[in-house]
Structure formats: C-alpha cells, structure tokens
Amino acid sequence: MENWQRREREKGQLESVMNKQSEMMQDNSDEIDRLSHGPGGGGTHDCKPLLSPPDRTPGITALRI
C-alpha cells in the first residue's frame, strides 16, 4: 500500500473516531438536559436544584453577633 493511501485510510479512521466522540458528547449533553429539567417538555418546566441548601448551622448566629 502506498504511503498516501495509508495516510488517507488513517485520516478516515481518525475522522470516524472523532465523529463518534462528538455523537457521544451530544448524547451525554442531551441526557444531562433531560435529567436536569425533569419530565415534560415545553417552556414551563420546574427547574429545581439537585441539592437543597442546608438550614442555618446552629451556633453560626453567635459568631455573627
């Protein structure tokens, strides 16, 4: 096989791998969007933080006085 043919084949393989990675990243992004916005589609969805902020720590007010 000629060097230029080998390079073209390798270039095609590299492009194929890069396209697959791009597809996987898009799938991950879509999944993150789906999970973060919850069920239902459209413009009125409830976005809630995954973790609620903790209540005030006992004793912290004593430090503020």
C-alpha positions as a printed Julia matrix, in Angstrom:
65×3 Matrix{Float64}:
   0.0    0.0    0.0
   1.28   3.43  -0.9
   2.08   5.9    1.88
  -0.55   8.37   0.68
  -3.19   5.6    0.66
  -2.25   4.62   4.2
  -2.45   8.26   5.32
  -5.87   8.68   3.71
  -7.14   5.5    5.38
  -5.79   6.6    8.77
  -7.28  10.06   8.25
 -10.66   8.46   7.55
 -10.38   6.31  10.66
  -9.47   9.34  12.77
 -12.43  11.3   11.4
 -14.69   8.34  12.18
 -13.46   8.2   15.78
 -13.84  11.97  16.18
 -17.39  11.85  14.78
 -18.28   9.03  17.19
 -16.87  11.01  20.13
 -18.87  14.05  19.05
 -22.05  11.96  18.88
 -21.38  10.55  22.35
 -20.79  14.03  23.77
 -24.07  15.23  22.24
 -25.9   12.21  23.67
 -24.43  12.99  27.1
 -25.45  16.64  26.78
 -28.99  15.63  25.83
 -29.16  13.25  28.8
 -27.9   15.94  31.18
 -30.52  18.37  29.87
 -33.23  15.75  30.24
 -32.23  14.88  33.79
 -31.76  18.47  34.91
 -35.1   19.69  33.55
 -37.2   16.75  34.64
 -40.15  15.23  32.84
 -42.3   17.12  30.4
 -41.35  19.3   27.53
 -42.06  22.83  26.63
 -41.33  26.17  28.13
 -42.89  25.66  31.54
 -40.8   23.21  33.45
 -39.73  23.2   37.05
 -36.0   23.66  37.37
 -35.02  22.76  40.89
 -31.55  22.43  42.31
 -30.42  18.86  42.79
 -29.4   19.63  46.37
 -31.28  22.0   48.6
 -29.17  24.4   50.66
 -28.74  23.31  54.27
 -30.54  25.09  57.07
 -28.55  27.54  59.07
 -25.89  25.85  61.09
 -26.62  26.04  64.83
 -24.31  28.45  66.54
 -23.49  30.45  63.43
 -25.61  33.37  64.7
 -23.42  33.53  67.79
 -20.44  34.16  65.55
 -22.23  36.99  63.75
 -23.11  38.93  66.91
